Amino acid sequence: MLFTSFQYLIFLPAVVLLYWLLPGKWRLPMLLIASWGFYMTWMPIFILLIAPMTLFNWLWGKLLHNATDKKKLIFGVGVAANLLCLGVFK
């Protein structure tokens, strides 16, 4: 789905409406699923990349949040891992 397609013209308002209709605790999971769905309309196999990267970033964020020292190092390694993934698949 392209940003300029008719599908996107329907998809975006539907996601925004659903976001505001859902209770607070369901909003972020819905956005995650909508994001995955958006990317999968272009190339469904990319879920095999996006899902593990989502999990990695969530776990890395928890590690960063719980760290007492070396936060800059942990942050830098996380950014480097994401940039490496971007470089490999771009």
PyMOL Python script that loads the backbone (N, CA, C, O; Angstrom):
from pymol import cmd

cmd.read_pdbstr("""\
ATOM      1  N   MET A   1       0.850  -1.168   0.000  1.00  0.00           N
ATOM      2  CA  MET A   1       0.000   0.000   0.000  1.00  0.00           C
ATOM      3  C   MET A   1       0.898   1.234   0.000  1.00  0.00           C
ATOM      4  O   MET A   1       1.777   1.375   0.850  1.00  0.00           O
ATOM      5  N   LEU A   2       0.674   2.093  -0.931  1.00  0.00           N
ATOM      6  CA  LEU A   2       1.433   3.336  -1.018  1.00  0.00           C
ATOM      7  C   LEU A   2       0.697   4.457  -0.288  1.00  0.00           C
ATOM      8  O   LEU A   2      -0.522   4.407  -0.125  1.00  0.00           O
ATOM      9  N   PHE A   3       1.439   5.456   0.143  1.00  0.00           N
ATOM     10  CA  PHE A   3       0.832   6.589   0.826  1.00  0.00           C
ATOM     11  C   PHE A   3      -0.134   7.345  -0.088  1.00  0.00           C
ATOM     12  O   PHE A   3      -1.038   8.028   0.394  1.00  0.00           O
ATOM     13  N   THR A   4       0.051   7.228  -1.379  1.00  0.00           N
ATOM     14  CA  THR A   4      -0.785   7.944  -2.339  1.00  0.00           C
ATOM     15  C   THR A   4      -1.915   7.079  -2.895  1.00  0.00           C
ATOM     16  O   THR A   4      -2.623   7.513  -3.804  1.00  0.00           O
ATOM     17  N   SER A   5      -2.097   5.876  -2.375  1.00  0.00           N
ATOM     18  CA  SER A   5      -3.115   4.966  -2.900  1.00  0.00           C
ATOM     19  C   SER A   5      -4.478   5.204  -2.249  1.00  0.00           C
ATOM     20  O   SER A   5      -4.582   5.803  -1.178  1.00  0.00           O
ATOM     21  N   PHE A   6      -5.505   4.723  -2.920  1.00  0.00           N
ATOM     22  CA  PHE A   6      -6.861   4.803  -2.375  1.00  0.00           C
ATOM     23  C   PHE A   6      -6.974   3.955  -1.106  1.00  0.00           C
ATOM     24  O   PHE A   6      -7.675   4.323  -0.163  1.00  0.00           O
ATOM     25  N   GLN A   7      -6.275   2.813  -1.093  1.00  0.00           N
ATOM     26  CA  GLN A   7      -6.279   1.948   0.092  1.00  0.00           C
ATOM     27  C   GLN A   7      -5.815   2.716   1.326  1.00  0.00           C
ATOM     28  O   GLN A   7      -6.408   2.605   2.399  1.00  0.00           O
ATOM     29  N   TYR A   8      -4.749   3.496   1.161  1.00  0.00           N
ATOM     30  CA  TYR A   8      -4.215   4.255   2.290  1.00  0.00           C
ATOM     31  C   TYR A   8      -5.192   5.344   2.718  1.00  0.00           C
ATOM     32  O   TYR A   8      -5.295   5.671   3.900  1.00  0.00           O
ATOM     33  N   LEU A   9      -5.904   5.898   1.750  1.00  0.00           N
ATOM     34  CA  LEU A   9      -6.902   6.926   2.047  1.00  0.00           C
ATOM     35  C   LEU A   9      -8.006   6.366   2.948  1.00  0.00           C
ATOM     36  O   LEU A   9      -8.598   7.104   3.736  1.00  0.00           O
ATOM     37  N   ILE A  10      -8.278   5.083   2.834  1.00  0.00           N
ATOM     38  CA  ILE A  10      -9.255   4.413   3.703  1.00  0.00           C
ATOM     39  C   ILE A  10      -8.586   3.930   4.998  1.00  0.00           C
ATOM     40  O   ILE A  10      -9.156   4.045   6.083  1.00  0.00           O
ATOM     41  N   PHE A  11      -7.372   3.388   4.864  1.00  0.00           N
ATOM     42  CA  PHE A  11      -6.653   2.793   5.994  1.00  0.00           C
ATOM     43  C   PHE A  11      -6.366   3.813   7.105  1.00  0.00           C
ATOM     44  O   PHE A  11      -6.646   3.548   8.274  1.00  0.00           O
ATOM     45  N   LEU A  12      -5.818   4.957   6.749  1.00  0.00           N
ATOM     46  CA  LEU A  12      -5.408   5.936   7.761  1.00  0.00           C
ATOM     47  C   LEU A  12      -6.575   6.442   8.601  1.00  0.00           C
ATOM     48  O   LEU A  12      -6.486   6.396   9.828  1.00  0.00           O
ATOM     49  N   PRO A  13      -7.669   6.926   8.001  1.00  0.00           N
ATOM     50  CA  PRO A  13      -8.782   7.365   8.863  1.00  0.00           C
ATOM     51  C   PRO A  13      -9.374   6.228   9.701  1.00  0.00           C
ATOM     52  O   PRO A  13      -9.819   6.453  10.826  1.00  0.00           O
ATOM     53  N   ALA A  14      -9.380   5.007   9.152  1.00  0.00           N
ATOM     54  CA  ALA A  14      -9.900   3.869   9.917  1.00  0.00           C
ATOM     55  C   ALA A  14      -9.039   3.617  11.148  1.00  0.00           C
ATOM     56  O   ALA A  14      -9.566   3.358  12.229  1.00  0.00           O
ATOM     57  N   VAL A  15      -7.718   3.689  10.994  1.00  0.00           N
ATOM     58  CA  VAL A  15      -6.808   3.471  12.128  1.00  0.00           C
ATOM     59  C   VAL A  15      -6.954   4.599  13.147  1.00  0.00           C
ATOM     60  O   VAL A  15      -6.993   4.344  14.351  1.00  0.00           O
ATOM     61  N   VAL A  16      -7.035   5.832  12.678  1.00  0.00           N
ATOM     62  CA  VAL A  16      -7.181   6.971  13.599  1.00  0.00           C
ATOM     63  C   VAL A  16      -8.503   6.856  14.367  1.00  0.00           C
ATOM     64  O   VAL A  16      -8.535   7.058  15.581  1.00  0.00           O
ATOM     65  N   LEU A  17      -9.576   6.535  13.671  1.00  0.00           N
ATOM     66  CA  LEU A  17     -10.876   6.383  14.325  1.00  0.00           C
ATOM     67  C   LEU A  17     -10.849   5.250  15.350  1.00  0.00           C
ATOM     68  O   LEU A  17     -11.331   5.401  16.472  1.00  0.00           O
ATOM     69  N   LEU A  18     -10.284   4.127  14.952  1.00  0.00           N
ATOM     70  CA  LEU A  18     -10.191   2.986  15.862  1.00  0.00           C
ATOM     71  C   LEU A  18      -9.343   3.337  17.085  1.00  0.00           C
ATOM     72  O   LEU A  18      -9.659   2.930  18.203  1.00  0.00           O
ATOM     73  N   TYR A  19      -8.277   4.085  16.869  1.00  0.00           N
ATOM     74  CA  TYR A  19      -7.420   4.512  17.972  1.00  0.00           C
ATOM     75  C   TYR A  19      -8.231   5.278  19.018  1.00  0.00           C
ATOM     76  O   TYR A  19      -8.105   5.016  20.215  1.00  0.00           O
ATOM     77  N   TRP A  20      -9.053   6.215  18.575  1.00  0.00           N
ATOM     78  CA  TRP A  20      -9.800   7.043  19.520  1.00  0.00           C
ATOM     79  C   TRP A  20     -11.003   6.321  20.112  1.00  0.00           C
ATOM     80  O   TRP A  20     -11.491   6.706  21.175  1.00  0.00           O
ATOM     81  N   LEU A  21     -11.487   5.283  19.444  1.00  0.00           N
ATOM     82  CA  LEU A  21     -12.623   4.533  19.977  1.00  0.00           C
ATOM     83  C   LEU A  21     -12.220   3.482  21.008  1.00  0.00           C
ATOM     84  O   LEU A  21     -13.014   3.113  21.872  1.00  0.00           O
ATOM     85  N   LEU A  22     -10.996   3.009  20.911  1.00  0.00           N
ATOM     86  CA  LEU A  22     -10.540   1.956  21.816  1.00  0.00           C
ATOM     87  C   LEU A  22     -10.171   2.522  23.187  1.00  0.00           C
ATOM     88  O   LEU A  22      -9.761   3.678  23.293  1.00  0.00           O
ATOM     89  N   PRO A  23     -10.317   1.704  24.243  1.00  0.00           N
ATOM     90  CA  PRO A  23      -9.826   2.130  25.563  1.00  0.00           C
ATOM     91  C   PRO A  23      -8.305   2.281  25.536  1.00  0.00           C
ATOM     92  O   PRO A  23      -7.628   1.686  24.698  1.00  0.00           O
ATOM     93  N   GLY A  24      -7.788   3.067  26.442  1.00  0.00           N
ATOM     94  CA  GLY A  24      -6.369   3.401  26.470  1.00  0.00           C
ATOM     95  C   GLY A  24      -5.411   2.233  26.393  1.00  0.00           C
ATOM     96  O   GLY A  24      -4.399   2.311  25.696  1.00  0.00           O
ATOM     97  N   LYS A  25      -5.711   1.141  27.099  1.00  0.00           N
ATOM     98  CA  LYS A  25      -4.755   0.029  27.133  1.00  0.00           C
ATOM     99  C   LYS A  25      -4.686  -0.733  25.811  1.00  0.00           C
ATOM    100  O   LYS A  25      -3.742  -1.496  25.603  1.00  0.00           O
ATOM    101  N   TRP A  26      -5.643  -0.553  24.923  1.00  0.00           N
ATOM    102  CA  TRP A  26      -5.653  -1.257  23.642  1.00  0.00           C
ATOM    103  C   TRP A  26      -5.120  -0.409  22.488  1.00  0.00           C
ATOM    104  O   TRP A  26      -4.978  -0.909  21.372  1.00  0.00           O
ATOM    105  N   ARG A  27      -4.828   0.850  22.738  1.00  0.00           N
ATOM    106  CA  ARG A  27      -4.412   1.741  21.653  1.00  0.00           C
ATOM    107  C   ARG A  27      -3.043   1.389  21.075  1.00  0.00           C
ATOM    108  O   ARG A  27      -2.890   1.290  19.858  1.00  0.00           O
ATOM    109  N   LEU A  28      -2.062   1.202  21.933  1.00  0.00           N
ATOM    110  CA  LEU A  28      -0.720   0.892  21.431  1.00  0.00           C
ATOM    111  C   LEU A  28      -0.650  -0.465  20.741  1.00  0.00           C
ATOM    112  O   LEU A  28      -0.033  -0.567  19.681  1.00  0.00           O
ATOM    113  N   PRO A  29      -1.259  -1.516  21.299  1.00  0.00           N
ATOM    114  CA  PRO A  29      -1.261  -2.788  20.554  1.00  0.00           C
ATOM    115  C   PRO A  29      -1.953  -2.665  19.189  1.00  0.00           C
ATOM    116  O   PRO A  29      -1.509  -3.270  18.213  1.00  0.00           O
ATOM    117  N   MET A  30      -3.033  -1.888  19.121  1.00  0.00           N
ATOM    118  CA  MET A  30      -3.721  -1.699  17.840  1.00  0.00           C
ATOM    119  C   MET A  30      -2.813  -0.979  16.846  1.00  0.00           C
ATOM    120  O   MET A  30      -2.781  -1.337  15.669  1.00  0.00           O
ATOM    121  N   LEU A  31      -2.079   0.028  17.305  1.00  0.00           N
ATOM    122  CA  LEU A  31      -1.155   0.739  16.416  1.00  0.00           C
ATOM    123  C   LEU A  31      -0.040  -0.179  15.927  1.00  0.00           C
ATOM    124  O   LEU A  31       0.387  -0.083  14.776  1.00  0.00           O
ATOM    125  N   LEU A  32       0.429  -1.064  16.796  1.00  0.00           N
ATOM    126  CA  LEU A  32       1.460  -2.022  16.403  1.00  0.00           C
ATOM    127  C   LEU A  32       0.933  -2.954  15.321  1.00  0.00           C
ATOM    128  O   LEU A  32       1.601  -3.181  14.313  1.00  0.00           O
ATOM    129  N   ILE A  33      -0.254  -3.487  15.526  1.00  0.00           N
ATOM    130  CA  ILE A  33      -0.850  -4.395  14.538  1.00  0.00           C
ATOM    131  C   ILE A  33      -1.137  -3.660  13.234  1.00  0.00           C
ATOM    132  O   ILE A  33      -0.912  -4.208  12.155  1.00  0.00           O
ATOM    133  N   ALA A  34      -1.630  -2.431  13.319  1.00  0.00           N
ATOM    134  CA  ALA A  34      -1.894  -1.645  12.107  1.00  0.00           C
ATOM    135  C   ALA A  34      -0.587  -1.366  11.356  1.00  0.00           C
ATOM    136  O   ALA A  34      -0.548  -1.416  10.126  1.00  0.00           O
ATOM    137  N   SER A  35       0.464  -1.076  12.094  1.00  0.00           N
ATOM    138  CA  SER A  35       1.763  -0.825  11.473  1.00  0.00           C
ATOM    139  C   SER A  35       2.280  -2.068  10.768  1.00  0.00           C
ATOM    140  O   SER A  35       2.734  -2.000   9.625  1.00  0.00           O
ATOM    141  N   TRP A  36       2.210  -3.203  11.452  1.00  0.00           N
ATOM    142  CA  TRP A  36       2.630  -4.466  10.828  1.00  0.00           C
ATOM    143  C   TRP A  36       1.784  -4.755   9.597  1.00  0.00           C
ATOM    144  O   TRP A  36       2.311  -5.168   8.564  1.00  0.00           O
ATOM    145  N   GLY A  37       0.492  -4.542   9.699  1.00  0.00           N
ATOM    146  CA  GLY A  37      -0.396  -4.767   8.558  1.00  0.00           C
ATOM    147  C   GLY A  37      -0.056  -3.870   7.389  1.00  0.00           C
ATOM    148  O   GLY A  37      -0.071  -4.308   6.238  1.00  0.00           O
ATOM    149  N   PHE A  38       0.252  -2.611   7.680  1.00  0.00           N
ATOM    150  CA  PHE A  38       0.630  -1.668   6.634  1.00  0.00           C
ATOM    151  C   PHE A  38       1.868  -2.150   5.885  1.00  0.00           C
ATOM    152  O   PHE A  38       1.883  -2.161   4.654  1.00  0.00           O
ATOM    153  N   TYR A  39       2.893  -2.542   6.610  1.00  0.00           N
ATOM    154  CA  TYR A  39       4.117  -3.016   5.968  1.00  0.00           C
ATOM    155  C   TYR A  39       3.909  -4.337   5.246  1.00  0.00           C
ATOM    156  O   TYR A  39       4.529  -4.583   4.211  1.00  0.00           O
ATOM    157  N   MET A  40       3.052  -5.180   5.777  1.00  0.00           N
ATOM    158  CA  MET A  40       2.822  -6.487   5.157  1.00  0.00           C
ATOM    159  C   MET A  40       2.020  -6.390   3.860  1.00  0.00           C
ATOM    160  O   MET A  40       2.040  -7.326   3.061  1.00  0.00           O
ATOM    161  N   THR A  41       1.316  -5.283   3.634  1.00  0.00           N
ATOM    162  CA  THR A  41       0.611  -5.149   2.360  1.00  0.00           C
ATOM    163  C   THR A  41       1.596  -5.006   1.207  1.00  0.00           C
ATOM    164  O   THR A  41       1.263  -5.315   0.062  1.00  0.00           O
ATOM    165  N   TRP A  42       2.788  -4.545   1.499  1.00  0.00           N
ATOM    166  CA  TRP A  42       3.791  -4.395   0.456  1.00  0.00           C
ATOM    167  C   TRP A  42       4.554  -5.695   0.229  1.00  0.00           C
ATOM    168  O   TRP A  42       4.707  -6.140  -0.908  1.00  0.00           O
ATOM    169  N   MET A  43       5.034  -6.305   1.320  1.00  0.00           N
ATOM    170  CA  MET A  43       5.807  -7.539   1.226  1.00  0.00           C
ATOM    171  C   MET A  43       5.576  -8.342   2.512  1.00  0.00           C
ATOM    172  O   MET A  43       6.237  -8.094   3.520  1.00  0.00           O
ATOM    173  N   PRO A  44       4.641  -9.304   2.484  1.00  0.00           N
ATOM    174  CA  PRO A  44       4.275 -10.036   3.709  1.00  0.00           C
ATOM    175  C   PRO A  44       5.446 -10.734   4.400  1.00  0.00           C
ATOM    176  O   PRO A  44       5.422 -10.898   5.619  1.00  0.00           O
ATOM    177  N   ILE A  45       6.446 -11.139   3.669  1.00  0.00           N
ATOM    178  CA  ILE A  45       7.587 -11.854   4.256  1.00  0.00           C
ATOM    179  C   ILE A  45       8.361 -10.967   5.237  1.00  0.00           C
ATOM    180  O   ILE A  45       9.089 -11.472   6.092  1.00  0.00           O
ATOM    181  N   PHE A  46       8.202  -9.647   5.110  1.00  0.00           N
ATOM    182  CA  PHE A  46       8.934  -8.732   5.989  1.00  0.00           C
ATOM    183  C   PHE A  46       8.489  -8.818   7.442  1.00  0.00           C
ATOM    184  O   PHE A  46       9.151  -8.262   8.318  1.00  0.00           O
ATOM    185  N   ILE A  47       7.383  -9.502   7.718  1.00  0.00           N
ATOM    186  CA  ILE A  47       6.988  -9.700   9.113  1.00  0.00           C
ATOM    187  C   ILE A  47       8.065 -10.500   9.846  1.00  0.00           C
ATOM    188  O   ILE A  47       8.219 -10.387  11.062  1.00  0.00           O
ATOM    189  N   LEU A  48       8.808 -11.310   9.085  1.00  0.00           N
ATOM    190  CA  LEU A  48       9.898 -12.092   9.686  1.00  0.00           C
ATOM    191  C   LEU A  48      11.067 -11.202  10.111  1.00  0.00           C
ATOM    192  O   LEU A  48      11.924 -11.633  10.882  1.00  0.00           O
ATOM    193  N   LEU A  49      11.105  -9.996   9.628  1.00  0.00           N
ATOM    194  CA  LEU A  49      12.105  -9.018  10.057  1.00  0.00           C
ATOM    195  C   LEU A  49      11.518  -8.054  11.091  1.00  0.00           C
ATOM    196  O   LEU A  49      12.150  -7.748  12.102  1.00  0.00           O
ATOM    197  N   ILE A  50      10.306  -7.586  10.820  1.00  0.00           N
ATOM    198  CA  ILE A  50       9.718  -6.551  11.662  1.00  0.00           C
ATOM    199  C   ILE A  50       9.378  -7.079  13.062  1.00  0.00           C
ATOM    200  O   ILE A  50       9.626  -6.392  14.052  1.00  0.00           O
ATOM    201  N   ALA A  51       8.823  -8.272  13.154  1.00  0.00           N
ATOM    202  CA  ALA A  51       8.434  -8.813  14.465  1.00  0.00           C
ATOM    203  C   ALA A  51       9.643  -9.016  15.386  1.00  0.00           C
ATOM    204  O   ALA A  51       9.601  -8.581  16.537  1.00  0.00           O
ATOM    205  N   PRO A  52      10.729  -9.667  14.915  1.00  0.00           N
ATOM    206  CA  PRO A  52      11.894  -9.790  15.804  1.00  0.00           C
ATOM    207  C   PRO A  52      12.529  -8.441  16.161  1.00  0.00           C
ATOM    208  O   PRO A  52      13.019  -8.260  17.275  1.00  0.00           O
ATOM    209  N   MET A  53      12.518  -7.500  15.217  1.00  0.00           N
ATOM    210  CA  MET A  53      13.089  -6.183  15.521  1.00  0.00           C
ATOM    211  C   MET A  53      12.220  -5.455  16.550  1.00  0.00           C
ATOM    212  O   MET A  53      12.739  -4.740  17.407  1.00  0.00           O
ATOM    213  N   THR A  54      10.918  -5.634  16.467  1.00  0.00           N
ATOM    214  CA  THR A  54      10.025  -5.044  17.467  1.00  0.00           C
ATOM    215  C   THR A  54      10.330  -5.622  18.844  1.00  0.00           C
ATOM    216  O   THR A  54      10.451  -4.886  19.823  1.00  0.00           O
ATOM    217  N   LEU A  55      10.451  -6.929  18.908  1.00  0.00           N
ATOM    218  CA  LEU A  55      10.762  -7.593  20.179  1.00  0.00           C
ATOM    219  C   LEU A  55      12.121  -7.142  20.710  1.00  0.00           C
ATOM    220  O   LEU A  55      12.260  -6.843  21.896  1.00  0.00           O
ATOM    221  N   PHE A  56      13.122  -7.094  19.833  1.00  0.00           N
ATOM    222  CA  PHE A  56      14.451  -6.643  20.235  1.00  0.00           C
ATOM    223  C   PHE A  56      14.396  -5.231  20.826  1.00  0.00           C
ATOM    224  O   PHE A  56      14.947  -4.979  21.898  1.00  0.00           O
ATOM    225  N   ASN A  57      13.730  -4.320  20.125  1.00  0.00           N
ATOM    226  CA  ASN A  57      13.677  -2.936  20.587  1.00  0.00           C
ATOM    227  C   ASN A  57      12.895  -2.790  21.884  1.00  0.00           C
ATOM    228  O   ASN A  57      13.240  -1.961  22.726  1.00  0.00           O
ATOM    229  N   TRP A  58      11.850  -3.583  22.051  1.00  0.00           N
ATOM    230  CA  TRP A  58      11.084  -3.547  23.300  1.00  0.00           C
ATOM    231  C   TRP A  58      11.953  -4.036  24.460  1.00  0.00           C
ATOM    232  O   TRP A  58      12.005  -3.407  25.517  1.00  0.00           O
ATOM    233  N   LEU A  59      12.638  -5.173  24.249  1.00  0.00           N
ATOM    234  CA  LEU A  59      13.506  -5.713  25.299  1.00  0.00           C
ATOM    235  C   LEU A  59      14.678  -4.773  25.579  1.00  0.00           C
ATOM    236  O   LEU A  59      15.060  -4.578  26.733  1.00  0.00           O
ATOM    237  N   TRP A  60      15.245  -4.192  24.522  1.00  0.00           N
ATOM    238  CA  TRP A  60      16.371  -3.273  24.694  1.00  0.00           C
ATOM    239  C   TRP A  60      15.925  -2.014  25.446  1.00  0.00           C
ATOM    240  O   TRP A  60      16.676  -1.472  26.256  1.00  0.00           O
ATOM    241  N   GLY A  61      14.716  -1.559  25.176  1.00  0.00           N
ATOM    242  CA  GLY A  61      14.173  -0.417  25.903  1.00  0.00           C
ATOM    243  C   GLY A  61      13.992  -0.722  27.375  1.00  0.00           C
ATOM    244  O   GLY A  61      14.264   0.130  28.221  1.00  0.00           O
ATOM    245  N   LYS A  62      13.534  -1.931  27.699  1.00  0.00           N
ATOM    246  CA  LYS A  62      13.403  -2.336  29.103  1.00  0.00           C
ATOM    247  C   LYS A  62      14.780  -2.386  29.773  1.00  0.00           C
ATOM    248  O   LYS A  62      14.938  -1.957  30.916  1.00  0.00           O
ATOM    249  N   LEU A  63      15.772  -2.913  29.051  1.00  0.00           N
ATOM    250  CA  LEU A  63      17.135  -2.959  29.580  1.00  0.00           C
ATOM    251  C   LEU A  63      17.650  -1.542  29.841  1.00  0.00           C
ATOM    252  O   LEU A  63      18.257  -1.281  30.879  1.00  0.00           O
ATOM    253  N   LEU A  64      17.412  -0.651  28.918  1.00  0.00           N
ATOM    254  CA  LEU A  64      17.857   0.737  29.064  1.00  0.00           C
ATOM    255  C   LEU A  64      17.142   1.405  30.237  1.00  0.00           C
ATOM    256  O   LEU A  64      17.757   2.147  31.002  1.00  0.00           O
ATOM    257  N   HIS A  65      15.858   1.144  30.374  1.00  0.00           N
ATOM    258  CA  HIS A  65      15.088   1.744  31.460  1.00  0.00           C
ATOM    259  C   HIS A  65      15.582   1.268  32.827  1.00  0.00           C
ATOM    260  O   HIS A  65      15.637   2.051  33.775  1.00  0.00           O
ATOM    261  N   ASN A  66      15.940  -0.005  32.928  1.00  0.00           N
ATOM    262  CA  ASN A  66      16.357  -0.578  34.207  1.00  0.00           C
ATOM    263  C   ASN A  66      17.842  -0.367  34.512  1.00  0.00           C
ATOM    264  O   ASN A  66      18.284  -0.643  35.627  1.00  0.00           O
ATOM    265  N   ALA A  67      18.601   0.108  33.555  1.00  0.00           N
ATOM    266  CA  ALA A  67      20.045   0.298  33.763  1.00  0.00           C
ATOM    267  C   ALA A  67      20.288   1.454  34.728  1.00  0.00           C
ATOM    268  O   ALA A  67      19.596   2.472  34.703  1.00  0.00           O
ATOM    269  N   THR A  68      21.281   1.266  35.566  1.00  0.00           N
ATOM    270  CA  THR A  68      21.641   2.335  36.497  1.00  0.00           C
ATOM    271  C   THR A  68      22.878   3.099  36.020  1.00  0.00           C
ATOM    272  O   THR A  68      23.032   4.290  36.294  1.00  0.00           O
ATOM    273  N   ASP A  69      23.746   2.402  35.309  1.00  0.00           N
ATOM    274  CA  ASP A  69      24.912   3.064  34.739  1.00  0.00           C
ATOM    275  C   ASP A  69      25.098   2.570  33.305  1.00  0.00           C
ATOM    276  O   ASP A  69      24.462   1.602  32.887  1.00  0.00           O
ATOM    277  N   LYS A  70      25.947   3.219  32.579  1.00  0.00           N
ATOM    278  CA  LYS A  70      26.246   2.884  31.187  1.00  0.00           C
ATOM    279  C   LYS A  70      25.025   3.009  30.271  1.00  0.00           C
ATOM    280  O   LYS A  70      24.894   2.271  29.294  1.00  0.00           O
ATOM    281  N   LYS A  71      24.134   3.950  30.596  1.00  0.00           N
ATOM    282  CA  LYS A  71      22.945   4.146  29.769  1.00  0.00           C
ATOM    283  C   LYS A  71      23.314   4.600  28.356  1.00  0.00           C
ATOM    284  O   LYS A  71      22.681   4.187  27.384  1.00  0.00           O
ATOM    285  N   LYS A  72      24.325   5.439  28.246  1.00  0.00           N
ATOM    286  CA  LYS A  72      24.739   5.916  26.924  1.00  0.00           C
ATOM    287  C   LYS A  72      25.265   4.771  26.072  1.00  0.00           C
ATOM    288  O   LYS A  72      25.006   4.714  24.869  1.00  0.00           O
ATOM    289  N   LEU A  73      25.995   3.868  26.689  1.00  0.00           N
ATOM    290  CA  LEU A  73      26.528   2.714  25.966  1.00  0.00           C
ATOM    291  C   LEU A  73      25.393   1.806  25.494  1.00  0.00           C
ATOM    292  O   LEU A  73      25.380   1.373  24.342  1.00  0.00           O
ATOM    293  N   ILE A  74      24.453   1.521  26.374  1.00  0.00           N
ATOM    294  CA  ILE A  74      23.318   0.660  26.021  1.00  0.00           C
ATOM    295  C   ILE A  74      22.501   1.305  24.906  1.00  0.00           C
ATOM    296  O   ILE A  74      22.093   0.635  23.957  1.00  0.00           O
ATOM    297  N   PHE A  75      22.268   2.592  25.026  1.00  0.00           N
ATOM    298  CA  PHE A  75      21.532   3.315  23.992  1.00  0.00           C
ATOM    299  C   PHE A  75      22.275   3.254  22.662  1.00  0.00           C
ATOM    300  O   PHE A  75      21.670   2.986  21.624  1.00  0.00           O
ATOM    301  N   GLY A  76      23.565   3.498  22.689  1.00  0.00           N
ATOM    302  CA  GLY A  76      24.381   3.481  21.480  1.00  0.00           C
ATOM    303  C   GLY A  76      24.394   2.124  20.794  1.00  0.00           C
ATOM    304  O   GLY A  76      24.331   2.043  19.567  1.00  0.00           O
ATOM    305  N   VAL A  77      24.475   1.069  21.576  1.00  0.00           N
ATOM    306  CA  VAL A  77      24.456  -0.290  21.009  1.00  0.00           C
ATOM    307  C   VAL A  77      23.092  -0.568  20.365  1.00  0.00           C
ATOM    308  O   VAL A  77      23.021  -1.185  19.302  1.00  0.00           O
ATOM    309  N   GLY A  78      22.032  -0.121  20.996  1.00  0.00           N
ATOM    310  CA  GLY A  78      20.701  -0.308  20.429  1.00  0.00           C
ATOM    311  C   GLY A  78      20.529   0.430  19.111  1.00  0.00           C
ATOM    312  O   GLY A  78      19.981  -0.115  18.153  1.00  0.00           O
ATOM    313  N   VAL A  79      20.996   1.666  19.063  1.00  0.00           N
ATOM    314  CA  VAL A  79      20.925   2.448  17.820  1.00  0.00           C
ATOM    315  C   VAL A  79      21.786   1.796  16.746  1.00  0.00           C
ATOM    316  O   VAL A  79      21.371   1.697  15.591  1.00  0.00           O
ATOM    317  N   ALA A  80      22.982   1.351  17.120  1.00  0.00           N
ATOM    318  CA  ALA A  80      23.880   0.703  16.154  1.00  0.00           C
ATOM    319  C   ALA A  80      23.254  -0.580  15.599  1.00  0.00           C
ATOM    320  O   ALA A  80      23.373  -0.856  14.405  1.00  0.00           O
ATOM    321  N   ALA A  81      22.590  -1.365  16.454  1.00  0.00           N
ATOM    322  CA  ALA A  81      21.941  -2.602  15.998  1.00  0.00           C
ATOM    323  C   ALA A  81      20.835  -2.292  14.996  1.00  0.00           C
ATOM    324  O   ALA A  81      20.690  -2.997  13.998  1.00  0.00           O
ATOM    325  N   ASN A  82      20.058  -1.249  15.252  1.00  0.00           N
ATOM    326  CA  ASN A  82      18.989  -0.856  14.342  1.00  0.00           C
ATOM    327  C   ASN A  82      19.554  -0.323  13.023  1.00  0.00           C
ATOM    328  O   ASN A  82      19.026  -0.631  11.954  1.00  0.00           O
ATOM    329  N   LEU A  83      20.616   0.468  13.094  1.00  0.00           N
ATOM    330  CA  LEU A  83      21.240   0.982  11.886  1.00  0.00           C
ATOM    331  C   LEU A  83      21.877  -0.135  11.065  1.00  0.00           C
ATOM    332  O   LEU A  83      21.845  -0.103   9.835  1.00  0.00           O
ATOM    333  N   LEU A  84      22.449  -1.112  11.742  1.00  0.00           N
ATOM    334  CA  LEU A  84      23.030  -2.263  11.049  1.00  0.00           C
ATOM    335  C   LEU A  84      21.934  -3.032  10.296  1.00  0.00           C
ATOM    336  O   LEU A  84      22.109  -3.414   9.139  1.00  0.00           O
ATOM    337  N   CYS A  85      20.821  -3.245  10.967  1.00  0.00           N
ATOM    338  CA  CYS A  85      19.698  -3.938  10.325  1.00  0.00           C
ATOM    339  C   CYS A  85      19.202  -3.120   9.120  1.00  0.00           C
ATOM    340  O   CYS A  85      18.937  -3.678   8.056  1.00  0.00           O
ATOM    341  N   LEU A  86      19.081  -1.828   9.291  1.00  0.00           N
ATOM    342  CA  LEU A  86      18.653  -0.962   8.196  1.00  0.00           C
ATOM    343  C   LEU A  86      19.636  -1.027   7.043  1.00  0.00           C
ATOM    344  O   LEU A  86      19.231  -1.115   5.884  1.00  0.00           O
ATOM    345  N   GLY A  87      20.925  -0.984   7.350  1.00  0.00           N
ATOM    346  CA  GLY A  87      21.951  -1.049   6.316  1.00  0.00           C
ATOM    347  C   GLY A  87      21.944  -2.372   5.550  1.00  0.00           C
ATOM    348  O   GLY A  87      22.160  -2.391   4.338  1.00  0.00           O
ATOM    349  N   VAL A  88      21.701  -3.459   6.244  1.00  0.00           N
ATOM    350  CA  VAL A  88      21.690  -4.782   5.596  1.00  0.00           C
ATOM    351  C   VAL A  88      20.484  -4.915   4.675  1.00  0.00           C
ATOM    352  O   VAL A  88      20.610  -5.431   3.564  1.00  0.00           O
ATOM    353  N   PHE A  89      19.327  -4.460   5.117  1.00  0.00           N
ATOM    354  CA  PHE A  89      18.101  -4.697   4.360  1.00  0.00           C
ATOM    355  C   PHE A  89      17.709  -3.542   3.437  1.00  0.00           C
ATOM    356  O   PHE A  89      16.761  -3.680   2.663  1.00  0.00           O
ATOM    357  N   LYS A  90      18.389  -2.441   3.495  1.00  0.00           N
ATOM    358  CA  LYS A  90      18.123  -1.343   2.572  1.00  0.00           C
ATOM    359  C   LYS A  90      18.973  -1.561   1.351  1.00  0.00           C
ATOM    360  O   LYS A  90      18.928  -0.761   0.417  1.00  0.00           O
TER     361      LYS A  90
END
""", "prot")
cmd.dss("prot")
cmd.show_as("cartoon", "prot")
cmd.util.cbc("prot")
cmd.orient("prot")
